[in-house]
Amino acid sequence: MSLAQRLREAELDPRLLGMGIALVAIWTVLDATTGGVFLSARNLYNLAVQSSVVGIMATGMVFVIVARHIDLSVGSVLGFTGMAMAVMQTEWLPADAGWNWPVSLAAGIALGTAIGAWQGWWVAYRGVPAFVVTLAGLLMFRGGAYLLTDGRTVAPLHATFQLIGGGLEGSIGTTWSFLLGGLAILATLASRALRRRSRRRHGFAPLPLWAEVGRCAVAVAIIAGFVMVMNAYTRPRSEVGRGVPIPVLILIATALAMTLLSRTTRFGRYVFAMGGNPEAAALSGVDVKRVTVGVFAWMGGLAALAGAVTTARLAAGTNSMGTLAELSTIAAAVIGGTSLAGGVGSVPGAILGAVIMQSLENGMVLLGVSSALRQVLIGAVLIGAVWLDSAMRRRRTST
């Protein structure tokens, strides 16, 4: 049996598998060239935190691109909402109140959602191309972040809010990490068992036993390995492990929510139907305009959530937050297998794309590569990913 036949029999996505192999290769090369620094517990902890912001927004960008649109404003929305949350905590709300940070966080996410819905309204109901609307948003909300404080850096932020950024105390510790990892493993095994039983009950052939065992083994190894690495990174001047950082937990929760949204809800099915064929979706009764507004609203809310993580990590609101983040977000989604032609994309792929992007960035920083050359190389990777997507689409069409 050929490898392609085995992959089909195991129901594995060849592109996702290829990305996983590419990530392992990238990590191996970077670790060798940095003298073992790249795969150290400290660097992998930082890489996990760095990937969280891009990953959170990439899950929303999947929906935007699948629906045949683009959002160039996410970096500016991140900066604007992050600055708004910082101003609320330091100037508009009582600084010593315990409800200071949750109110500002909720208001910031609501603001980002409203901004996304407003941009979606222009696209859906006024027929302005998303490229133009979000390019205008990129300029407007970057300027808005400056106008909020006249260019000042706003600090200090609420101590509890800063934990969201994954700083010195922004992790859950070794005990809770082991417990959470154990629960994640049990949930994964239970999910696979329930899916196997469901397929049998509905008359579908289950996966071959070797494929089922292999999937479970890989999932368990990834979860256990991740928890062990996060626990291996200790706090300063102590032997106490940090555990899983809070930004990563936020990313995991976001990814699970967006995956369920795409696979189990009517809204998610409508988004993919629109991307596959907008005219057919409209003729089938899909309210394309309302779904378009919803897609951009989700994107705006996720950009605000990423803004909260960024602001908390910096422990201040700065005007440079989110600069060029839209490029990293779009690149992560495209590298993760989201087709710019619409209709094809996955949340797990976008997360993997975000990790690949941040791994390249992180590794080049460790190697002392200049900022200009880093941009050139990452741009080349993006071109290669789009070319690969186009080549695979042509191959599927020809066959």
Phi and psi in degrees as a GROMACS rama.xvg file:
@    title "Ramachandran Plot"
@    xaxis  label "Phi"
@    yaxis  label "Psi"
@TYPE xy
-73.2004  164.642  SER-2
-62.6033  -40.9885  LEU-3
-61.5653  -39.5559  ALA-4
-66.8065  -38.8959  GLN-5
-65.3565  -39.0726  ARG-6
-64.0502  -41.4619  LEU-7
-66.1465  -40.0065  ARG-8
-65.3774  -35.4121  GLU-9
-85.9632  -3.03084  ALA-10
57.0541  44.4993  GLU-11
-97.7075  139.704  LEU-12
-77.5536  114.253  ASP-13
-58.2792  -37.161  PRO-14
-69.4735  -42.1543  ARG-15
-64.5807  -39.4003  LEU-16
-64.862  -41.8098  LEU-17
-62.4432  -38.3937  GLY-18
-65.5469  -39.0254  MET-19
-62.6187  -42.0365  GLY-20
-65.2762  -40.2029  ILE-21
-62.957  -39.6453  ALA-22
-63.5698  -43.4714  LEU-23
-61.1492  -41.4915  VAL-24
-64.4228  -42.7265  ALA-25
-61.9924  -45.7786  ILE-26
-62.5291  -40.0588  TRP-27
-63.9296  -45.2872  THR-28
-65.6439  -45.3863  VAL-29
-65.9689  -36.6418  LEU-30
-66.6963  -39.3118  ASP-31
-67.0587  -40.8353  ALA-32
-77.3588  -19.2164  THR-33
-101.436  9.84593  THR-34
68.715  32.8846  GLY-35
86.6463  1.9273  GLY-36
-73.3553  -37.1785  VAL-37
-60.6627  -43.5737  PHE-38
-91.768  18.3031  LEU-39
-72.7978  155.205  SER-40
-59.6278  -39.5118  ALA-41
-62.157  -46.8939  ARG-42
-69.9034  -38.2742  ASN-43
-66.784  -33.8233  LEU-44
-61.9173  -48.8323  TYR-45
-63.4427  -38.1057  ASN-46
-63.2857  -39.7396  LEU-47
-62.5624  -42.9353  ALA-48
-66.8107  -42.8925  VAL-49
-63.7858  -36.6021  GLN-50
-72.8589  -19.5603  SER-51
-64.1164  -44.8464  SER-52
-63.3846  -49.7488  VAL-53
-64.2695  -40.3635  VAL-54
-62.1995  -41.4747  GLY-55
-59.4668  -46.8261  ILE-56
-73.5072  -31.371  MET-57
-64.7355  -31.103  ALA-58
-63.3067  -35.3833  THR-59
-77.4076  -34.8656  GLY-60
-64.8104  -27.9564  MET-61
-56.9699  -47.0524  VAL-62
-63.5622  -41.8488  PHE-63
-62.9637  -47.744  VAL-64
-72.5492  -37.8187  ILE-65
-58.2004  -36.6434  VAL-66
-80.2492  10.3363  ALA-67
69.7321  35.3959  ARG-68
-126.442  -175.166  HIS-69
-147.846  151.487  ILE-70
-130.766  104.798  ASP-71
-89.8007  -1.47775  LEU-72
-98.3961  -1.20181  SER-73
-61.6048  -36.6571  VAL-74
-64.5012  -41.063  GLY-75
-70.9795  -37.4876  SER-76
-63.8861  -40.3756  VAL-77
-56.0856  -49.4532  LEU-78
-65.7195  -40.8658  GLY-79
-68.088  -47.4938  PHE-80
-70.2947  -36.0661  THR-81
-62.1308  -42.4459  GLY-82
-66.1201  -38.7473  MET-83
-61.6524  -42.5867  ALA-84
-64.1879  -39.228  MET-85
-65.2759  -42.5406  ALA-86
-65.3494  -40.8373  VAL-87
-60.7711  -42.0021  MET-88
-70.2676  -35.1745  GLN-89
-96.414  -25.9339  THR-90
-125.765  -32.4226  GLU-91
-97.2714  -27.8448  TRP-92
-114.47  153.837  LEU-93
-57.8891  121.741  PRO-94
-64.4135  -28.3519  ALA-95
-96.0075  4.66639  ASP-96
-80.4639  137.626  ALA-97
-66.0843  -24.0966  GLY-98
-89.9373  4.81485  TRP-99
-56.0932  -54.8853  ASN-100
-73.8023  -39.0731  TRP-101
-66.6127  -33.8186  PRO-102
-65.9003  -45.2097  VAL-103
-65.6034  -37.9253  SER-104
-64.0579  -47.4977  LEU-105
-63.2789  -42.3437  ALA-106
-65.1683  -38.7447  ALA-107
-65.0421  -42.8939  GLY-108
-67.2582  -39.0517  ILE-109
-63.0701  -40.0271  ALA-110
-62.9081  -45.1798  LEU-111
-62.5858  -39.9483  GLY-112
-63.744  -40.8935  THR-113
-65.2154  -40.8929  ALA-114
-61.9751  -44.6981  ILE-115
-62.2317  -43.2391  GLY-116
-63.6787  -38.4501  ALA-117
-62.5251  -43.3098  TRP-118
-67.8031  -38.8696  GLN-119
-63.3166  -33.3763  GLY-120
-63.1136  -41.9155  TRP-121
-63.8188  -38.6455  TRP-122
-71.202  -47.0898  VAL-123
-79.8425  -45.1753  ALA-124
-100.987  -13.1722  TYR-125
-117.862  -2.25578  ARG-126
69.731  17.5274  GLY-127
-81.815  130.743  VAL-128
-57.1975  142.161  PRO-129
-59.4208  -34.608  ALA-130
-57.5547  -44.2862  PHE-131
-71.5391  -45.9054  VAL-132
-60.694  -47.9144  VAL-133
-76.9158  -25.2515  THR-134
-65.8984  -40.8223  LEU-135
-63.4722  -40.2622  ALA-136
-62.9318  -37.1308  GLY-137
-56.1319  -44.242  LEU-138
-74.6544  -43.6579  LEU-139
-65.1368  -46.8695  MET-140
-81.0972  -22.1182  PHE-141
-68.2964  -41.9885  ARG-142
-67.0007  -36.1423  GLY-143
-63.2714  -37.0222  GLY-144
-62.7416  -36.7629  ALA-145
-70.0115  -42.3287  TYR-146
-66.9177  -27.4508  LEU-147
-59.1564  -34.0538  LEU-148
-131.181  9.53034  THR-149
56.2555  34.5628  ASP-150
86.5787  1.19802  GLY-151
-75.1886  151.305  ARG-152
-85.8667  130.852  THR-153
-105.667  123.515  VAL-154
-162.706  163.952  ALA-155
-87.82  157.862  PRO-156
-95.356  165.575  LEU-157
-58.0609  136.713  HIS-158
-60.0368  -39.2907  ALA-159
-68.3758  -37.861  THR-160
-61.646  -35.5514  PHE-161
-64.718  -22.1833  GLN-162
-62.673  -28.0134  LEU-163
-60.7874  -26.6997  ILE-164
-80.7136  -8.86135  GLY-165
77.0098  29.0386  GLY-166
-73.2523  -143.063  GLY-167
-56.8625  -41.1671  LEU-168
-111.093  9.02942  GLU-169
-85.7446  49.8032  GLY-170
-145.628  169.573  SER-171
-101.375  3.31173  ILE-172
83.2909  166.078  GLY-173
-69.9417  -40.8809  THR-174
-62.5018  -50.8985  THR-175
-65.9801  -32.9601  TRP-176
-65.4736  -44.8232  SER-177
-62.762  -40.8709  PHE-178
-64.3043  -45.4112  LEU-179
-64.7235  -40.5519  LEU-180
-62.8902  -41.7348  GLY-181
-61.8802  -43.0247  GLY-182
-64.2386  -38.3319  LEU-183
-64.6116  -39.1542  ALA-184
-65.688  -45.401  ILE-185
-61.9175  -41.7677  LEU-186
-64.1478  -38.898  ALA-187
-64.3899  -46.6051  THR-188
-65.2345  -41.463  LEU-189
-64.1958  -39.7921  ALA-190
-63.096  -43.8035  SER-191
-63.8686  -40.1633  ARG-192
-65.3563  -42.8402  ALA-193
-65.5317  -39.4235  LEU-194
-65.2401  -40.045  ARG-195
-64.3659  -42.933  ARG-196
-66.9921  -37.9673  ARG-197
-64.2412  -39.7739  SER-198
-64.7916  -40.4114  ARG-199
-65.5447  -41.0259  ARG-200
-64.274  -31.819  ARG-201
-96.5602  10.5519  HIS-202
84.4019  12.656  GLY-203
-98.4325  146.293  PHE-204
-71.2763  130.007  ALA-205
-71.5379  166.434  PRO-206
-64.416  150.688  LEU-207
-55.5516  149.078  PRO-208
-59.6356  -38.2971  LEU-209
-63.3672  -36.8034  TRP-210
-70.9172  -40.3936  ALA-211
-64.0259  -46.1321  GLU-212
-64.2266  -40.9605  VAL-213
-62.8617  -44.3457  GLY-214
-59.2262  -46.8014  ARG-215
-64.0222  -41.4376  CYS-216
-63.4202  -42.8344  ALA-217
-64.9439  -43.6331  VAL-218
-62.4224  -44.6612  ALA-219
-63.1235  -42.8595  VAL-220
-63.096  -40.9533  ALA-221
-65.9096  -46.4323  ILE-222
-64.1047  -49.0202  ILE-223
-64.0064  -42.4164  ALA-224
-63.33  -41.4734  GLY-225
-62.7557  -46.953  PHE-226
-62.2115  -42.5171  VAL-227
-64.6988  -39.1326  MET-228
-67.6031  -43.9505  VAL-229
-62.9536  -36.8335  MET-230
-73.1913  -22.6917  ASN-231
-75.479  -19.5961  ALA-232
-84.6466  113.739  TYR-233
-92.5768  160.281  THR-234
-72.2097  157.67  ARG-235
-58.1707  135.401  PRO-236
57.1654  35.6563  ARG-237
-156.564  169.339  SER-238
-105.238  12.9101  GLU-239
-84.233  124.219  VAL-240
-71.2127  148.989  GLY-241
-75.6409  -42.9551  ARG-242
87.6534  -170.463  GLY-243
-69.6583  127.929  VAL-244
-70.2958  147.674  PRO-245
-61.0925  -40.3346  ILE-246
-56.6917  -34.2679  PRO-247
-68.401  -38.4322  VAL-248
-62.7194  -39.0479  LEU-249
-63.7667  -42.2239  ILE-250
-62.5066  -44.7271  LEU-251
-61.6635  -45.6185  ILE-252
-62.0899  -41.0726  ALA-253
-64.2633  -44.2894  THR-254
-63.3165  -42.1808  ALA-255
-63.0265  -44.1811  LEU-256
-63.2736  -44.2929  ALA-257
-70.6382  -32.7455  MET-258
-66.4073  -44.8202  THR-259
-62.9348  -39.1088  LEU-260
-61.144  -39.4951  LEU-261
-77.2123  -29.4411  SER-262
-103.031  -23.5475  ARG-263
-121.267  -0.30956  THR-264
-115.932  157.543  THR-265
-63.8313  -38.9687  ARG-266
-58.4761  -46.3411  PHE-267
-62.0381  -41.905  GLY-268
-65.0118  -37.5231  ARG-269
-64.2436  -39.9075  TYR-270
-60.4794  -47.1597  VAL-271
-69.9648  -33.1479  PHE-272
-65.5551  -42.0467  ALA-273
-60.4147  -43.9408  MET-274
-65.9982  -35.2528  GLY-275
-70.0684  -43.9114  GLY-276
-161.139  95.9287  ASN-277
-60.0991  -39.5784  PRO-278
-66.1705  -44.5103  GLU-279
-64.8363  -37.5938  ALA-280
-63.2672  -42.7774  ALA-281
-64.7784  -41.2191  ALA-282
-67.833  -22.1723  LEU-283
-84.8301  0.17456  SER-284
100.718  5.98688  GLY-285
-75.2144  129.367  VAL-286
-79.388  87.0676  ASP-287
-60.4532  -39.1006  VAL-288
-65.4912  -45.0724  LYS-289
-66.0731  -40.4182  ARG-290
-64.5712  -38.0012  VAL-291
-62.1541  -43.996  THR-292
-61.373  -41.2566  VAL-293
-63.1016  -39.941  GLY-294
-60.3143  -47.243  VAL-295
-70.7728  -31.7976  PHE-296
-64.8932  -43.7411  ALA-297
-59.2835  -42.8846  TRP-298
-62.6103  -41.7157  MET-299
-64.9555  -41.6058  GLY-300
-63.8376  -39.8412  GLY-301
-70.2904  -34.7491  LEU-302
-62.9881  -38.5337  ALA-303
-67.692  -38.8946  ALA-304
-62.468  -42.6987  LEU-305
-63.9053  -33.8092  ALA-306
-64.1558  -37.646  GLY-307
-63.7524  -44.0694  ALA-308
-63.532  -43.4986  VAL-309
-64.5999  -46.011  THR-310
-62.7618  -42.3657  THR-311
-65.7075  -37.0098  ALA-312
-67.05  -39.3444  ARG-313
-78.5817  -15.9585  LEU-314
59.5211  27.8519  ALA-315
-169.086  159.293  ALA-316
-99.5455  122.045  GLY-317
-125.817  156.058  THR-318
-77.1963  -13.1362  ASN-319
-89.2079  -3.84335  SER-320
-59.5453  132.551  MET-321
80.775  4.98095  GLY-322
-62.2571  124.776  THR-323
65.3877  10.8799  LEU-324
-65.249  -25.8755  ALA-325
-63.5177  -34.1879  GLU-326
-69.0195  -43.7183  LEU-327
-63.3791  -38.5655  SER-328
-67.1595  -47.13  THR-329
-63.8848  -42.2177  ILE-330
-62.5521  -40.8833  ALA-331
-61.2581  -43.8925  ALA-332
-65.0331  -42.3908  ALA-333
-70.6661  -44.3781  VAL-334
-61.3513  -31.7964  ILE-335
-76.9216  4.58118  GLY-336
102.179  4.38438  GLY-337
-77.0426  123.317  THR-338
-82.1727  131.132  SER-339
-67.2546  -14.3228  LEU-340
-79.6579  -8.7228  ALA-341
90.7282  160.638  GLY-342
85.4745  -13.4074  GLY-343
-132.05  130.861  VAL-344
169.336  158.381  GLY-345
-146.525  146.367  SER-346
-66.7891  -46.5355  VAL-347
-57.8373  -38.0788  PRO-348
-62.3516  -39.9761  GLY-349
-65.1831  -38.8322  ALA-350
-62.8022  -44.7463  ILE-351
-63.4508  -38.3331  LEU-352
-63.0829  -39.4026  GLY-353
-63.6342  -40.8462  ALA-354
-65.7309  -40.2104  VAL-355
-62.9649  -45.704  ILE-356
-58.7992  -49.4347  MET-357
-70.1707  -30.2618  GLN-358
-64.488  -44.0734  SER-359
-62.7366  -45.5263  LEU-360
-62.2351  -47.7203  GLU-361
-63.0199  -44.8458  ASN-362
-64.1332  -40.2403  GLY-363
-68.7692  -32.5584  MET-364
-64.2338  -43.7064  VAL-365
-62.9436  -31.7735  LEU-366
-84.1574  -3.18033  LEU-367
78.0178  21.7511  GLY-368
-70.2736  137.267  VAL-369
-66.0039  157.022  SER-370
-60.0844  -39.9262  SER-371
-63.9479  -44.9747  ALA-372
-68.5154  -34.0638  LEU-373
-60.337  -42.3662  ARG-374
-64.2512  -39.1502  GLN-375
-62.5898  -47.0518  VAL-376
-67.4721  -41.4377  LEU-377
-67.3778  -36.184  ILE-378
-62.453  -38.6915  GLY-379
-65.0703  -38.7891  ALA-380
-62.9421  -41.1445  VAL-381
-63.342  -43.7042  LEU-382
-60.1629  -43.4849  ILE-383
-61.8136  -38.9305  GLY-384
-66.1163  -42.0484  ALA-385
-66.8021  -40.2896  VAL-386
-61.513  -43.5226  TRP-387
-61.8499  -41.4776  LEU-388
-61.285  -43.8625  ASP-389
-65.0345  -41.2913  SER-390
-64.7272  -42.3472  ALA-391
-66.9649  -36.4001  MET-392
-67.1912  -40.6857  ARG-393
-64.2011  -37.745  ARG-394
-66.4108  -41.277  ARG-395
-65.4148  -36.691  ARG-396
-67.8904  -40.1547  THR-397
-70.3175  -28.45  SER-398
